[in-house]
C-alpha cells in the first residue's frame, strides 16, 4: 500500500504552512497538493531550435504525470546556442552556461519539495547541465531528450555551413549559394542534425540508463517523441513511489556503457568534458585515460555526419541507441539499472520483443521515399564485424606538451596526420590564428597553436571556424595540425587536437611553445610532445631543461574577465581533462 504521508512533499507541507496557499495561488488545485509532486525542468525558450519546441514536450510530460496520479510543476533554465555565438565573444559563455543551468536546477528543486523530476533538453550545454543538475538534486527522475532537426534539401545539415563559409571567404562560391545554405540548413526544431555534442549527449543520457529505452535522438517533429515525453511523466511518478534515484542508476558500469557507446558512434570530443563532470557529481572519477582505455579496440559503427554520410535523423530510423547496444552487447554491463526499474539487458530484450525495430524500419522506409534515396539499416549502423573502424573514435595524447592529456577525434582526422613532426606556429587568440589560416600565412608542415582559450582564460570556447578553415582547405587540411587548450565543436573535422592540459593560463607547457619548435604527433602511440627547438631535434632531457628555463620567465596573462560569471568560472574551473567543472578550495 502506497502511503502519501511518506513522500517528501507531504512531510514538507507540515513544516512550511505557507507552501499550500502559495501553490494554490499559482494555480494548483486543492487535490493536487496531496499528490506526488514532480518538477518538470526544461531549457525551453526562444533561444534556438533545440529548445524552441520543448514546451510541447513539457505539456506531454505533465499529462503523463497527471494520468499517473501526480502533479507536474514547470520550471525553466533556458540554454544558449553555441552556433549563434560562434565567431564572437559570446561563445566564451558557452561552457560556463552548463554550470549555471545545473546551479539553477539545483536551486529550483531544493528550494521547495519535490518527489520526482522530469528533465528536458536537446543541446550542447542544456543536456549536460540538466544531467549534472539531476545528479545534484538526486530525486527519482527521467531525462527526456529533445531530438534532432530534419535535414534540408540536398540532405543539407548545419555542420556543412562552416564549409560553405570558408568557401565563400576564399571566393570559391558566390553569395547566392552561401545564402541558400544559410536559409536551408535548419528546416525544423531539434538539435543540429549530426553527431555533434548535442546529439552525443542525448545518446549518452540513454546509454547511462537515465532516459527511456529507444528515446534518444528521435526526429524532433516525430509524434513518437511526444509519446516518450508522456511516458516519461508517468514513469517519474512511478519512480517517486519506488524511490529509485539517479544515484541508484549511475555507476562506473553505466558510465563505461556510455563510453563504449560513445566509441561506437564516434561521439563529440566535448563528451570528455561532460561525462567527467557528471561523474564528479556522483562521487565517481573518469578522465581522458578512461576514454582512451575503453576506445582502444572498440568498433566504430555509426555512419552519421560529421564523420559519416547521413543526417542524424537516420540514427533513429536504424534503431537508435538500442541498435548500437545490440551490436556491442557482448562488451556492455547488461545488469546496469535504468529508469525503467529494469536492467539494461531486460530493456533490450523487451524492445526486441515489442516490435521496436519494425517501427523504426517503417520510419526508414518513409525517409527513403521522402529524400528519394535507398538507405538500409546496415548503411547507417554497421554490423559489428563490418565496422567502419576498430580502434574507437577518440584518442588521448600525452607528453611534455600535454602532461594531463589532449584529445583528438581520429575518425575525423586525415591518416596523413596520425604521425608527424611539425613546426610550431603559436597564436595567443583564435582571431589571430583564423586570419593567418584564411590568408595562407601558415604553411604545410606547421603545427598551429591557439592558446589562452582554456576555461581559466576565456571560458574554453570552441575553435570551430579555424578548424573548418583548415579542414576545408585542400592544401592545408592534410598537411598541418591545430592544437589548442580550447575545445572544438562536435561538428569539427580534420587534424585538430583540443583540451591540451594543463592549459596556458595555468602555466601548462602549451604556454611555453615558441615559433620554430618541433612538435611530434603520434596518434597510435598516444604522443603529443615538443621534441626540438628552432628546427633542431633535442633529447627529452634537453627539452626538459629548455622548458624549465622558459617557465622561469613565464607569467600568466591578466584575466580577460574581471567580473561576472566568467570571472567566477575562470577562478574555479578544473582542468579541461577533468571536465572543467567548478572546483573549490577543498577539492
N, C-alpha and C positions, 0 to 999 in steps of 0.2 A: 504494500500500500504506500503510495507516494504522499508524503506529508509536506504541504507547502510551508509549514512553520520552520522546516529545516533549510529552506532556501535563504541565501544571504540577504536578498532584497527584503524578505519578510522580517528577518531579525533586525535589519536597519530601520525599518518603519517604526519599530517600537522605540528606538533610540532617538530618532530625529522626527519630532511631531510635525515640523514644518514640511516634511517631504511630501506627504499626501496632498495637502492643499496646493502646493506649488505644482505638482504634477497634474492635478485636476485643472488648474489654471492654464496649463499648457495644452489641454485638450484631451487628456486621458479621461476615460470613464471610470466610475467608482469600481466597477467589477474588474477593470484592468489592474488595479493596484495590488490585487492578491494573486495575480498570475505570475508565472516565471517571466522575469524581465530581461529582455535581450537587447543589448546595444548593437545597432547596425551602423558600423563605421564605413565611410567610403571617401574616396577622393573626388566625388562628383563636383563639377564646376565647369565653367566655360573656358577652362584653361587650355584644352587641346582635345583632339579626337578620342584619346584613350580614356578621358574622364567625362566627356560631354554627354554620354549615354547612360552613365551609371545610375542615374535616378530611376530609370526603368527597372534595373536590377534590384535596387533598394526596395521599390514598391512590391516587386515579386517576392522578395525575401520576407517582407513584412506580412504579406498574405500567407506565406507558409508558416510563419511564426504564429499568426492568429489562428490558422486552421489546426495547429498543433496544441492550442490552448495557452499560448504565451502572448506577450505584448512586446512589440518592437519599438525602439526609440531611435530616431535617425540623428546621427552626428556626422560632421564633415570636417575633413582636414585635406583641403584641395592641394593637389600637387602641381608642379610646373612642368614645362616641356623642354627637354634638352634640345630638341630640334629647333624650337623657336628661339632658343638662346644662343645657338651656335654662332661663332664668329664675333661675339660681343662679350663684355664682362659679365653679362647675365649668366653665362654658363658656369661662372665661378660659384654661383649659389646652388648649383645642382646637387652635389653630393651632400652639402650641409642640409639641404631640404629633407633628405632621408631621415636625419636625426630629429629635425623639427616635427615631421609628421609623426614619428614614433613618440616624441615628447607629448604632442597634443593628444594622441590616443591614450597614452598612459594617464594624462590628466583627466580626460573625459571619463574613462572607465573607473578610475579610482576615486574621483571626487563624489560620485553618487553610486549607489549599489546596483550591480547587475549580476544576473545569474549565468549569463552566457553571452556570446557575441557572434556576429557575422561581420566579416571584414571584406571590403571590395576595393579593388584597384586593378589597373591594367599595365601601368608603365614603369619606366626605369627606376624611379625613386619611390613612387607610390607603392609598388609591390614590396620591396624590402622594408620600407618604412612601416607598412602595415604588419609585416611578418615580425619585425622587431617589436612593435607595439603589442602584438598578440602575445609574444613571449613575456614581456614585462607585466602585462595585465594578468595573464595565466588564469583565465576563466574558460570553461568549456566553450569551444569556438570552432567555426568553419570559415575557411578562406574561399571567397568567390572571385575568380579571375575574369576580367572584362573582355577577353577575347581579342581577336585580330581583325584589322580592317580588310576590306576586299582589295584585290589588285585592280589597277586601272587598265585602260586599253593597251594592247601590246604586252599584257601582263606587267605593266609598269608598277614598280614599288618604290617607296620613298628613298631607300638607300642608294638608288641609282641617281638621285638628284645631285649628289656630290660629284659624280662623274660628269653629268651634264654641265654643272657649274664650272668645273675645271676645263672642260672642252670649250665652253663659251669664253672663259678668260683667255684661253690660248688661241681663240679665233677659229676653232675647228667647226663650230656650229653657229648659226645666226640667232638673233634674239627671238625670232618667232618660234624656233624649235625649242629653245630654252623655256619660253613662256608656256608652250604646250606641255612640257614636262611638269612645270610647277602647277599647272591647272588640273593635272590628271593623276598626280602621284598619291593623293589621299582622297579617294572617292567615297569613303564611308567612315563611320566612327570605328573605334578599336585601336589597338596597338599597331605600330608600323608592321607591315606585312613581310617580315623577315626574322630570322633568329638573331635578333639583337638582344639587348639587355631586358627589355620589356617582355618579349616572348620567352626568353630563357627563364626569367624569374617566375612567370606564370607556370611554366613547366616544373620548376623547382618546387613550387608550393605543393603541387600534386605529388611529385616524386617523394617529398618528405612525409606525405600522408596527411597533409593539412587541408586538402581540398577533396571534394567528392571524386571518385574514380571516373576518369574519362572527361572531366570538365575543363581541363586546361587548354587554352588557346583555340577555343571554338571561333568560328566566324562571329563577329560581334553582332551581326544582323540576324543570326540564326534564332529561330524560336526555341531551339534546344537550350540555348544559353539562359533564356528566361525560365525555362523549366528547371535547370540546375540551380538557379538562384532561389526559386520557390522551394525546392527540395532542401537546399542548404538552410533556409529558415526553419523548416520543420525539424531538420536534424539538430540544429542548435538547441532547440527546446528539449529534444530527447537527451542530448549530451548534458544539458543543465541538470536534468533529473539523475542521470547516471554519474555525474561528477567527473567525467573523463576530460582531463585538461591537456593543453599543449605539452606540458612537461611529461605527460604520460606517453606522448607520441614522438616527440623529437628527442632522439638518442643518437649516439655515434653510428648505430646501424642505419637509422633513417637518413642521416646526413651522408653516409657513404653511398646509400642508394641514390641520393640526389646527384652526387658527384659522378657516379657511374653513368647515370642518365645524361648528365652534362657532357661527358666524353662521347656518348653515342650520338648526341645531337650537334656536336661542335658548337657548344654554347658560348655566350659572350664572356670575354675576359673580365668584365665587371663583376661576374659572379664570384671571382676571387676576392672582391671587396665585400660583397653582400653576405655570402654564406658564412665566412668567419665572423662577421658582425652579428649575425643571427645566432650562431652557435655560442658566441660570447654571452648572450643574454640567458642562455640555458646552463651556463657554467661549464660549457664544453669548449675545447680548443681544436680548431682545424686551421691550417695555414697553407701556404703555397706548396709545401712539401707533401701535404695530404693529397692535394690535387694531382701533383706530379706522380706520386706513387700509384694512385688509382687510375690515372690516364695511361700509364705505361702498359702497353699490350691491350688496351681497351679497343673495341671495334667501333669505328665511326660509321654510322649507318644512314644519317638523315640528309637527303639531297635537297635541302631547302636553302634559299638565299640567306646571307650573302655568300657563303662558301659554295652553295649548291645552285640548282637550276630553278626551283619552283617557289612561288609565293607562299607565305606561312599558312594561308587558309587551307592549303593542301595537307598540312600536318594532321588536322582533324579527319579529313576525308580518308586518310590512310590508317586511321585507328588511334592517333594521338599517343599520349604517354603510355597507355596500356599496351599498344602495339610495339612500342620501343622496348618496354619492360619484358614482353613475351620473348623478344629476340635475345635479350641478355639475362633471361630468367635465371640461368644457372649460376650467375655471379651475384645475384641480389640477396638481401636478407629478407626472405619471404615471410618471416614471422614478425616483422616490424608492425606495430599497431598503427591504425589510421583513424580518421574522424568517423568512419562508419561504425566504429566499435569492433571491427573485424581486422584481421591481419591483411597485409598486402597480398599474400598468396590467395587468401579467401576471396578478396575483391577481384583479382584477375580471373579466377575460376568462375565467379558469378557473371562477370561481364561476358565471358565466352559463352556461357550457358544461356544468357538472356538476349542474345541476338545483337549485341552492341556492334560487332564488326560488320554485320549485314546492314545495319542502319548507316554506318559510315560509308560503305560501298555505294549505297543509294545516293548519298551526297556527292561522292566522287563521280558517279555517272552523270549527275546533273551538272557538275562543274565542267566536265569534259564537253558536254553539249553546249554549255554557255560560252566557253572560250574556243570552241572549235578545235580541240586537241584530243589526243588519246593517251592518257597517263594511267598507269596501273599502280596499285598499292606498292608493288615492289620497286617501281620507279622512284617512289618518294621515300619509303623506308626500306632500305636494302635488307635482304636476309643476312643473318649473322655470318654465314660462310661466304657471302659475296659482298663484304664490307667495302666501303669507299677507302678506308684506311684502317690499319690495325695497331696504331700507337696513340689512340686518343686524339685529342684536338688541341690541347694546350701543353706547354712545357714551361717549367720554372727554371730559369738560368741563374747561375750564381758565379761568383768570382770576386776579384778585388774591386770591380766596378759596382757590383750589387751583392754585398755580403749577405743581406737578408733575402735577396732574390729579385727577379724581374720576370714578367710573364710575356709569352708570345703565343699567339694562336697559329700554330704551324700549319694547320689545314688551310689557312688562307694566305700563306706565305710562299713565294716562289722558291722552288727547290734550290735554285742557284744561290740563295742566301742562307741555306742551312749551315754552311761552313764558309767563313770569310774572315779576312783580316783587312780592316778598312781604316781610312784616315779620318780622324776626329774633326768635326766642324761644330763647335758648341755655340748655342744661342741661349740667351737668358730669358726669352719670351717666345710664345708661339708666333706673334705678329712678325718679328724679325725673321724667323725661320721660314714662314709661309712666303714672305716676299722673296727670299733667296731661292726657294724651290720654284716658284712660279716664273721667275725671271732667269732661271738657269745659272744662278750664281753658285750652285753646288755641282759637283762633278761625279761621274761614275767612280765607284770605289770609296765614296765618302760615308762616314757614319755621322749622320746629322743628329745633334742633341738639342732637345728642348728641355731646359731645366728651370728650377724655381717655379714649377707649376704643380707641386705636390700639395697635400692637404694643409701643411703648416705654412705654406707660402701664399697660394692664391685659391685654395679650396679644392684643388685637384680637378680642374676642368678637363674636358675631352679635347684631344688634338685632332679632331675629325677632318677639318678642312686640309690640314697639312698632310695627313695620311692619305686622303683622297687625291690630293695633287700629286703625290708620289706614286701611288698605286695605279693611277690612270695615265701616267706619263710613260710612253713606250720605251724611252731610253733609260729613265731613272728607276722605273718600277721593279726592275730585276737586277739593279746594279748598286743601289745604296740602301742603307738601313736608317730608320728613325727610332731613336732611343729617348725615353723621357721618364721623369718621375711623376708626370701626369698620367692620364689614362686615355683610353680610346673608346669610341662608340662601338657598340656591339655590331654595327654595320661595317666597321673598318676592315679593310683587307690590305694585304701587302706585307712588306718586310718591316713590321712595326713592333717594338718592344716597349712595354709600359710598366708602371708601378715600380720603377727602379728604386730600391730601398737599401739603406736609408736615403731619404730624399735630400736634395741640395740644401734646403733651408735648415735641415737638421745637421748639416755638415757631412752628409754622405759623400762617398768618393765621386759621384757624378758631378759634384760642385768643383772638383779638383781637375777635371779634364781640361786639357789645353789643346789649342789648334795644332794639328800635326801628330798628336798621339796616335799610336796604333791600337785599334780596338779589335779584339778577337771575338767572333760569334761562332759558337759550335752548338747547334740545337740538339743533335743526337748525344753529344757529350755533356749538355746542360751547362755550358760555359759562357760567361759574359765577362770579359776581362780587359784591362789596359795592359798591353804587352810591349809597348815601346814608346819612345819619345822622339819627336821630330823625324819620324820615319825610320828610326833605328830600333831594332829589337833589343829588349832588355831581359835579363833573367828575372824570375819572380822576386828574388831578394833585392835586386837593384830597383825594381819598381816599387817595392815597399819603402825603400829609402827615399825615392823621388816623391812618393805620395805623402810620406811623413813630413818632408820638408815643405811641400806645398800647403799642408794642413796648418803649419805654424803661421802662415801668412794669410790664412782664410778668415773672413769674418762673415757672419750671417747678414743678409740684406735687411734693411729696415722693413718692418711689417707693412704689407701693402694695405691692410685694413686696420684702422686704429680704433674702430668702434663697431657696434652692431654684431650681427650673428656671425659674420665671417671672422671677426676678431675672436669671438668665443670659440669658433670651430678651429681656427688656426692655433690657438693656445692649448687645445685639449685633444686634437686629433691624434690617434695612434698611427703607427707606421702603415703605409699602403698595404704591405703584405700581411698585416694583422687585421685589416678590414677598415682602417681609418674611422673606427667608432670613437666616440668621445670617452677619453680615459681621464682619470683624476689621480690625485697625489698618492693614493694608497694602492694603485694598480702598477 
